[in-house]
Amino acid sequence: MNDQPARVCLVQRHATVPHASRSLREPNAFYLPGRDGVFASTPATAGPWGPASQHGGPPAALLVRAFERTESQPRSRIARFAMEFLRPVPVAPLTVRTALLRRGRRATLLRGVVEAGGQEVLLAHAWRLQVPEEPVVPVPDRFTVPPIPAPAPTSAWPGAHMDGYMNAIEWRPVLGSLGEPGPGVAWTRARLPLVAGEETSPFARAALVADSGSGVSASVDFSTWLCINVDLTVSLHRDPAGEWVLLDSVTITDPGGTGLAVTRLADENGAVGRALQTLVVDRR
Protein backbone atom coordinates (compact mmCIF):
# COMPACT_ATOMS: atom_id res chain seq x y z
CA MET A 1 0.00 0.00 0.00
CA ASN A 2 1.18 3.56 -0.58
CA ASP A 3 -0.11 6.97 0.45
CA GLN A 4 0.33 8.76 -2.86
CA PRO A 5 -2.87 9.58 -4.77
CA ALA A 6 -1.67 7.30 -7.49
CA ARG A 7 -3.52 4.01 -6.98
CA VAL A 8 -6.83 5.76 -6.83
CA CYS A 9 -9.65 3.67 -8.23
CA LEU A 10 -8.55 3.47 -11.84
CA VAL A 11 -10.64 5.70 -14.06
CA GLN A 12 -11.54 9.10 -12.83
CA ARG A 13 -12.72 12.39 -14.22
CA HIS A 14 -13.04 14.34 -17.43
CA ALA A 15 -9.91 14.07 -19.58
CA THR A 16 -10.65 12.04 -22.70
CA VAL A 17 -8.78 9.82 -25.09
CA PRO A 18 -10.20 8.75 -28.47
CA HIS A 19 -11.14 5.08 -28.73
CA ALA A 20 -8.59 4.38 -31.48
CA SER A 21 -5.72 6.85 -31.31
CA ARG A 22 -2.66 4.61 -31.23
CA SER A 23 0.41 5.58 -33.27
CA LEU A 24 3.26 3.58 -34.76
CA ARG A 25 5.59 4.87 -32.02
CA GLU A 26 3.49 3.37 -29.23
CA PRO A 27 4.41 -0.02 -27.67
CA ASN A 28 3.14 -3.25 -29.20
CA ALA A 29 2.80 -5.09 -25.84
CA PHE A 30 2.65 -4.42 -22.12
CA TYR A 31 5.91 -6.31 -21.52
CA LEU A 32 8.96 -7.44 -23.47
CA PRO A 33 10.41 -10.79 -22.36
CA GLY A 34 13.99 -11.11 -21.16
CA ARG A 35 16.06 -13.77 -19.44
CA ASP A 36 15.64 -15.41 -16.03
CA GLY A 37 12.08 -14.22 -15.49
CA VAL A 38 12.85 -10.53 -16.15
CA PHE A 39 10.41 -8.45 -18.20
CA ALA A 40 10.87 -4.95 -19.57
CA SER A 41 7.80 -2.84 -18.77
CA THR A 42 6.64 -0.72 -21.69
CA PRO A 43 4.90 2.68 -21.34
CA ALA A 44 1.58 0.86 -21.91
CA THR A 45 1.71 -0.40 -18.30
CA ALA A 46 1.63 3.13 -16.84
CA GLY A 47 -1.50 3.95 -14.87
CA PRO A 48 -3.59 7.11 -15.18
CA TRP A 49 -1.75 8.80 -12.29
CA GLY A 50 1.50 9.27 -14.21
CA PRO A 51 4.08 7.65 -16.51
CA ALA A 52 6.28 6.26 -13.71
CA SER A 53 3.88 3.86 -11.90
CA GLN A 54 2.05 0.86 -13.31
CA HIS A 55 -1.64 0.15 -13.16
CA GLY A 56 -2.31 -3.05 -11.20
CA GLY A 57 -3.77 -4.93 -14.17
CA PRO A 58 -0.64 -5.63 -16.25
CA PRO A 59 1.52 -7.04 -13.41
CA ALA A 60 -1.45 -9.08 -12.16
CA ALA A 61 -1.79 -10.66 -15.59
CA LEU A 62 1.99 -11.21 -15.72
CA LEU A 63 1.79 -13.17 -12.45
CA VAL A 64 -1.13 -15.24 -13.81
CA ARG A 65 1.00 -16.06 -16.86
CA ALA A 66 3.82 -17.21 -14.57
CA PHE A 67 1.48 -19.35 -12.46
CA GLU A 68 0.07 -21.03 -15.56
CA ARG A 69 3.63 -22.06 -16.52
CA THR A 70 4.69 -23.27 -13.05
CA GLU A 71 4.53 -27.05 -12.50
CA SER A 72 1.85 -27.24 -15.18
CA GLN A 73 -0.37 -30.31 -15.12
CA PRO A 74 -2.70 -31.83 -17.74
CA ARG A 75 -6.45 -31.27 -17.27
CA SER A 76 -6.01 -28.42 -14.81
CA ARG A 77 -6.66 -24.68 -14.71
CA ILE A 78 -5.98 -21.66 -12.52
CA ALA A 79 -9.28 -20.97 -10.74
CA ARG A 80 -8.35 -18.34 -8.13
CA PHE A 81 -5.71 -15.61 -8.08
CA ALA A 82 -5.01 -13.29 -5.13
CA MET A 83 -2.46 -10.46 -5.14
CA GLU A 84 -1.25 -8.04 -2.45
CA PHE A 85 0.23 -4.63 -3.32
CA LEU A 86 3.35 -4.21 -1.21
CA ARG A 87 4.65 -1.07 -2.95
CA PRO A 88 3.90 0.95 -6.06
CA VAL A 89 5.01 -0.97 -9.17
CA PRO A 90 7.38 1.19 -11.23
CA VAL A 91 7.46 1.23 -15.03
CA ALA A 92 10.80 -0.58 -14.94
CA PRO A 93 12.21 -4.10 -15.40
CA LEU A 94 10.25 -6.64 -13.33
CA THR A 95 11.44 -10.01 -12.09
CA VAL A 96 8.73 -12.66 -11.61
CA ARG A 97 9.38 -15.66 -9.36
CA THR A 98 6.97 -18.49 -8.57
CA ALA A 99 7.07 -21.61 -6.42
CA LEU A 100 4.94 -24.64 -5.66
CA LEU A 101 3.62 -24.54 -2.07
CA ARG A 102 1.33 -27.58 -2.00
CA ARG A 103 0.46 -30.25 -4.55
CA GLY A 104 -2.76 -32.18 -4.05
CA ARG A 105 -4.73 -34.65 -6.12
CA ARG A 106 -7.40 -32.07 -6.91
CA ALA A 107 -5.84 -28.71 -5.95
CA THR A 108 -2.36 -27.18 -6.13
CA LEU A 109 -1.32 -23.98 -4.35
CA LEU A 110 1.26 -21.66 -5.92
CA ARG A 111 3.09 -18.60 -4.60
CA GLY A 112 4.61 -15.77 -6.61
CA VAL A 113 6.40 -12.46 -6.15
CA VAL A 114 7.26 -9.57 -8.43
CA GLU A 115 10.47 -7.65 -7.75
CA ALA A 116 11.59 -4.26 -9.04
CA GLY A 117 14.92 -2.66 -8.20
CA GLY A 118 15.73 -5.43 -5.74
CA GLN A 119 12.50 -4.99 -3.74
CA GLU A 120 9.37 -7.13 -3.65
CA VAL A 121 6.47 -5.03 -4.90
CA LEU A 122 3.76 -7.70 -5.30
CA LEU A 123 2.94 -10.94 -3.49
CA ALA A 124 0.45 -13.41 -4.96
CA HIS A 125 -1.04 -16.90 -4.58
CA ALA A 126 -3.04 -19.03 -6.97
CA TRP A 127 -5.05 -22.24 -6.76
CA ARG A 128 -4.81 -24.61 -9.71
CA LEU A 129 -7.69 -27.10 -9.78
CA GLN A 130 -7.92 -30.40 -11.60
CA VAL A 131 -10.66 -30.72 -14.21
CA PRO A 132 -12.66 -33.93 -13.57
CA GLU A 133 -12.83 -36.62 -16.21
CA GLU A 134 -16.63 -36.38 -16.37
CA PRO A 135 -18.69 -33.16 -16.25
CA VAL A 136 -20.27 -32.24 -12.91
CA VAL A 137 -23.80 -30.96 -12.31
CA PRO A 138 -24.00 -27.36 -13.61
CA VAL A 139 -25.49 -24.55 -11.49
CA PRO A 140 -25.19 -21.50 -13.76
CA ASP A 141 -24.99 -17.81 -12.91
CA ARG A 142 -28.07 -16.57 -14.79
CA PHE A 143 -26.62 -13.13 -15.44
CA THR A 144 -27.97 -11.40 -18.55
CA VAL A 145 -25.06 -10.10 -20.61
CA PRO A 146 -25.64 -6.65 -22.11
CA PRO A 147 -24.68 -5.95 -25.73
CA ILE A 148 -21.36 -4.27 -26.47
CA PRO A 149 -21.99 -0.57 -27.20
CA ALA A 150 -20.49 1.41 -30.06
CA PRO A 151 -17.01 2.94 -29.53
CA ALA A 152 -16.83 6.13 -27.48
CA PRO A 153 -14.11 8.37 -26.00
CA THR A 154 -12.80 7.38 -22.56
CA SER A 155 -13.30 9.77 -19.63
CA ALA A 156 -10.80 10.47 -16.87
CA TRP A 157 -9.98 13.20 -14.38
CA PRO A 158 -8.18 16.41 -15.46
CA GLY A 159 -4.45 15.83 -15.79
CA ALA A 160 -4.72 12.03 -15.90
CA HIS A 161 -2.02 10.19 -17.80
CA MET A 162 -3.88 8.86 -20.83
CA ASP A 163 -1.02 7.46 -22.92
CA GLY A 164 -0.44 4.26 -20.93
CA TYR A 165 -2.91 1.67 -19.66
CA MET A 166 -5.90 3.94 -20.28
CA ASN A 167 -5.25 3.95 -24.01
CA ALA A 168 -4.02 0.33 -24.14
CA ILE A 169 -7.48 -0.85 -23.01
CA GLU A 170 -10.62 -0.16 -25.01
CA TRP A 171 -13.53 0.93 -22.81
CA ARG A 172 -17.19 0.58 -23.78
CA PRO A 173 -19.41 1.84 -20.89
CA VAL A 174 -22.86 0.21 -20.66
CA LEU A 175 -24.24 1.67 -17.43
CA GLY A 176 -23.01 4.77 -15.64
CA SER A 177 -20.07 6.79 -16.79
CA LEU A 178 -16.34 6.58 -16.20
CA GLY A 179 -16.56 10.30 -15.47
CA GLU A 180 -19.19 10.05 -12.70
CA PRO A 181 -19.26 8.29 -9.30
CA GLY A 182 -21.55 5.31 -8.82
CA PRO A 183 -21.97 1.67 -9.84
CA GLY A 184 -20.85 0.96 -13.37
CA VAL A 185 -20.89 -1.64 -16.13
CA ALA A 186 -18.33 -1.57 -18.93
CA TRP A 187 -17.02 -3.86 -21.63
CA THR A 188 -13.23 -3.90 -21.90
CA ARG A 189 -10.76 -5.20 -24.45
CA ALA A 190 -6.97 -5.08 -24.46
CA ARG A 191 -5.51 -3.49 -27.57
CA LEU A 192 -2.12 -5.12 -26.92
CA PRO A 193 -0.84 -8.58 -25.98
CA LEU A 194 0.41 -8.98 -22.44
CA VAL A 195 3.86 -10.16 -23.57
CA ALA A 196 5.26 -9.38 -27.00
CA GLY A 197 5.03 -12.31 -29.42
CA GLU A 198 2.53 -14.26 -27.30
CA GLU A 199 -1.20 -14.80 -27.19
CA THR A 200 -2.64 -13.71 -23.84
CA SER A 201 -4.37 -16.55 -21.98
CA PRO A 202 -8.05 -16.26 -20.98
CA PHE A 203 -7.40 -15.91 -17.23
CA ALA A 204 -4.63 -13.37 -17.89
CA ARG A 205 -7.05 -11.34 -20.03
CA ALA A 206 -9.46 -11.23 -17.09
CA ALA A 207 -6.71 -10.29 -14.61
CA LEU A 208 -5.52 -7.54 -16.94
CA VAL A 209 -8.78 -5.61 -16.43
CA ALA A 210 -10.16 -6.92 -13.10
CA ASP A 211 -8.20 -4.33 -11.09
CA SER A 212 -10.28 -1.68 -12.89
CA GLY A 213 -13.52 -2.64 -11.12
CA SER A 214 -13.00 -0.04 -8.39
CA GLY A 215 -12.60 2.61 -11.09
CA VAL A 216 -15.58 1.59 -13.17
CA SER A 217 -17.67 1.85 -9.97
CA ALA A 218 -15.82 4.75 -8.28
CA SER A 219 -18.09 5.98 -5.48
CA VAL A 220 -16.32 9.06 -4.08
CA ASP A 221 -15.28 12.48 -5.35
CA PHE A 222 -11.60 12.11 -6.19
CA SER A 223 -10.97 15.83 -5.85
CA THR A 224 -11.54 15.30 -2.10
CA TRP A 225 -11.01 11.60 -1.42
CA LEU A 226 -8.44 8.88 -2.02
CA CYS A 227 -9.63 5.35 -2.76
CA ILE A 228 -6.66 2.97 -2.72
CA ASN A 229 -6.95 -0.79 -3.22
CA VAL A 230 -4.45 -2.88 -1.29
CA ASP A 231 -5.25 -6.21 -2.94
CA LEU A 232 -6.99 -7.96 -5.83
CA THR A 233 -8.71 -11.35 -5.82
CA VAL A 234 -10.05 -12.94 -9.01
CA SER A 235 -12.01 -16.20 -8.86
CA LEU A 236 -13.30 -17.69 -12.11
CA HIS A 237 -15.64 -20.68 -12.33
CA ARG A 238 -14.75 -20.88 -16.03
CA ASP A 239 -12.27 -19.21 -18.34
CA PRO A 240 -13.59 -16.30 -20.41
CA ALA A 241 -13.97 -16.82 -24.16
CA GLY A 242 -13.15 -14.17 -26.73
CA GLU A 243 -11.33 -10.86 -26.35
CA TRP A 244 -14.04 -8.87 -24.51
CA VAL A 245 -14.37 -8.92 -20.68
CA LEU A 246 -17.33 -7.26 -18.94
CA LEU A 247 -16.92 -5.50 -15.58
CA ASP A 248 -20.19 -5.13 -13.62
CA SER A 249 -18.96 -3.32 -10.53
CA VAL A 250 -20.17 -1.83 -7.25
CA THR A 251 -18.03 -0.01 -4.67
CA ILE A 252 -19.08 0.12 -1.00
CA THR A 253 -17.44 2.43 1.55
CA ASP A 254 -17.82 2.74 5.32
CA PRO A 255 -17.33 5.82 7.55
CA GLY A 256 -14.47 3.88 9.17
CA GLY A 257 -12.38 4.31 6.01
CA THR A 258 -12.63 0.78 4.60
CA GLY A 259 -14.23 -0.02 1.28
CA LEU A 260 -14.92 -2.98 -0.96
CA ALA A 261 -15.27 -3.16 -4.73
CA VAL A 262 -17.17 -6.20 -6.00
CA THR A 263 -17.10 -6.97 -9.72
CA ARG A 264 -18.97 -9.60 -11.69
CA LEU A 265 -16.80 -10.68 -14.64
CA ALA A 266 -18.39 -11.94 -17.84
CA ASP A 267 -17.77 -12.64 -21.50
CA GLU A 268 -20.28 -12.49 -24.36
CA ASN A 269 -21.64 -15.91 -23.32
CA GLY A 270 -22.34 -15.07 -19.68
CA ALA A 271 -20.77 -14.65 -16.25
CA VAL A 272 -17.34 -16.19 -15.61
CA GLY A 273 -16.55 -15.16 -12.02
CA ARG A 274 -15.95 -12.37 -9.51
CA ALA A 275 -13.22 -9.91 -8.53
CA LEU A 276 -12.81 -8.31 -5.09
CA GLN A 277 -10.70 -5.32 -4.03
CA THR A 278 -10.21 -4.13 -0.45
CA LEU A 279 -10.06 -0.32 -0.35
CA VAL A 280 -8.58 2.30 1.95
CA VAL A 281 -10.66 5.50 1.78
CA ASP A 282 -9.36 8.75 3.24
CA ARG A 283 -9.28 12.48 2.60
CA ARG A 284 -6.53 13.76 0.37
N, C-alpha and C positions, 0 to 999 in steps of 0.2 A: 504494500500500500504506500502511496505517497501523498503529500499534502498540496502538491501543485494543482492548479485547476485543469490539468491536462486530461486525466482520465475521466472527465465528465462524460455523462451518458451520451455516447457517440454523436448523434446528429442534433445540432442545435440550430440557431436561428439565423435566417434571412440572407446570408450570402447564397449565391446560386452557381451551379456549374451545369452546362449543357449536358444532355444525356449521351452525347457521342462526340466528344471534343478532344480525343486523343491524337497526338502527333507522332511522327516517326521518331522523334527524339525521346519519347517516353519509354519506360522499361517494358519489356515483354514478359515479365514474370514478377512475382513477389520476391522470390529468392533465386540466387544462382548457386548451384552446388559446388562444393569444394572437396577437400580431402578430410578424412578422419572426423566426419560428422560436423564440419564447419560449413556454414552457408553465408554468402554475402547477401545482406538485406538491401533491396533496391528502394528507391524513393517511393514506390507504390505502397510500401508498408507503413508509411508515415500517417499518423492519425490526424484528425482535424484540428488539433491543438498546436501543431507546428511541425516542421520538417525533421526534427531531431528525435522524436519519440514515436514508437510504433503503436498502432491500434492493436487491441488484444486479439483480433481475429486471425491475422496471418501467423503469428507464432503459435496460437492454439492449433491451427491446422497443420503446422509443421510438426508439432508434437504428435498429433494423430498419425501423420504419415510415418513417423519413427516407430510408434507403437505397432502399427500394422506390419512393419518389417522386422519386429523383434520376436524371435522364437516363434515364427509363424507356423500355424498348424492347419491341416486340411479341414474343411467343413467347420470353420469357425469365423467369428466376426467380432470386431470391437462393438460393444453395446453401450458402454458408459465411459465418459471421459470427464475428469474433474481437474481443474487447474487453479493454482493459487498465484496471485501476483505478489512477488516478493519485493520487486523494485520496478521502476519504469523500464521498459525495454527500449534501448536505443536503436536507431537506424544505423546498425554497425554489424560486423561479423558476429554470428551466433553459433555456438557449439551446442549440439543436441546429444544428450546421453540418455540411454534407457537401460533398464535391467529387469530381469524376471524376479518377482518377489515370491510368487506362489503358483505352482502348477497343480491343477486339479483335473479330474476326469471330465467335468463339465464347465469349469470356470478357471481362468488364469488371470492373476493380478500382476500388472506391470507398473513400474515406477519410472518417471523421466524428469530430467532437469534441462533447462536452457541456461547457458552461461554467456555473458557478454563482458569483455574486459576483465576476465578472471573472476567475476562475481556471478553467483546464481541469481537469476532474475525471475525465473518461473519454476514452479514445482508442480508435477502432475502425476495422476494415477489413471489407469484404465483397466476395465474388466473386459477380457475376451471370453466370449461364451461359445460353447460347442453347438453347432446346428444339429438337431436330432435327425436320425435316418428317416423317420416318418413324420409327416406334418402333425402338429398338435391342434387342439380345438381352437379355432379363431374367436377372439372377442374384439371386434374392431372398434376404433375410435370413429364415431359417426359424424365427424366434422365435415361441414360442407365447404369445399374449396372455392374461393371466389375466382372469377376470371382475372387474367393478367391485363391490367390497364395499358393504354397507349403510353409511349414514352413521354416523359415530362422532365423539366429541370429539377435538380435536387436543391433543397433548401438547407441552409446552415446559418449559424450565428455570424454577425459582422466580424470580419477579421479571421474567420476560420481558414485553416489550411486546406484548400480544395484539390491540390494537385497530387495527393497521395492516395490513401485508401478510399477517400470519398469519391474520387473519379475512377478508381479501379473497380468499384462495384457499381452496377446499374441498379437504381432504385425505382420501383414502381408503386407508389402509395395507393392503397385501396380504401382505407378508412383512416380519418384523421390526417394530419399533416406533419411532415418532418419539421416544420417551422412553428408548431404550436404544441403546448403541453397537453398531455392526455393519452389514453390508450390509443394504440395504433396497429394497423395491419399493412404490411408492405411485402411485395414480391422483390426478391433480390437475385442478382446473377453476377458472378465474377466475370470481368472482362479479360482477365489474365489467368494463366495457370499458376498454381502455387509455386512449383519449382520449374525452372526453364527446362524444356525438352521432355516433360512428363505430363501425363494426364492426371488430373486431380481426382482422388478417390471420392466416392459418395459421402462417406462420413467426414472427410476433410473439407468437402464443399459446405457441409452443414456447419462445421466448426468455424469456418472462415467468416461466416456471417452471424453466428449465434450470439457473439458478444455485442452485437448491435441491438439486441432486444431492449435494453435499458435506454437506448437513444430513440428508437422507434416509438416507445411509450413514455418518453420523458415527462415527468409529472410536476416539475418545479421550474421556477423562473431562474434561468441560469445567469442572469445579470445580478442576482442576489444570492443564489444557492450553489453549492457544489453537490454533485451526486456521483460518488466514486465507487466503482465496483471492485471488490477485493478478491473475487473468485469468479469462476465460470464452471457450471456443470451442464453437460449435454448427455441426455439419455435417449437413445433411439430404439424403438421396438422393431424397426426395419430401416434399411438403408434407403435414402432418397433416390429417386430415379430422375434423370434429366438434369438440366443445368440450372433450373429455377428452384429457389428455396423460399418458402413463405414464412414470415415472422408475424405472428399474431400475439401481441405483447401487451402486458399490463404492468405498471409499476405502482407499488404500494409503499408509502412512507409513514413513519410513526413519529410523534413529537420527541421521542427519545433519541432520534438521530439515526435510526436503522431503517433500511428499506429493503425491498425485495422486488426484483423484476422476474416475472414468469412469462415464458414465451412458448406458445405452441408452434412447433416446426412442422411444415408440410411440403409436399411436392404437388404436382398437378393431379396426382391420383388420390391424394388424401393425406391425413396426418401421419407423421413419421416419429414424433417424439416430443420432448420438452427440453427447454433450457432454463436454468435458474442462475441468478446473479444476486449476491448479497451486497447491499449498498451502504455506504457511509454518507449521510446527508448532514451538511453543516453550512453555516453562512460563510460567504467568501471572506 
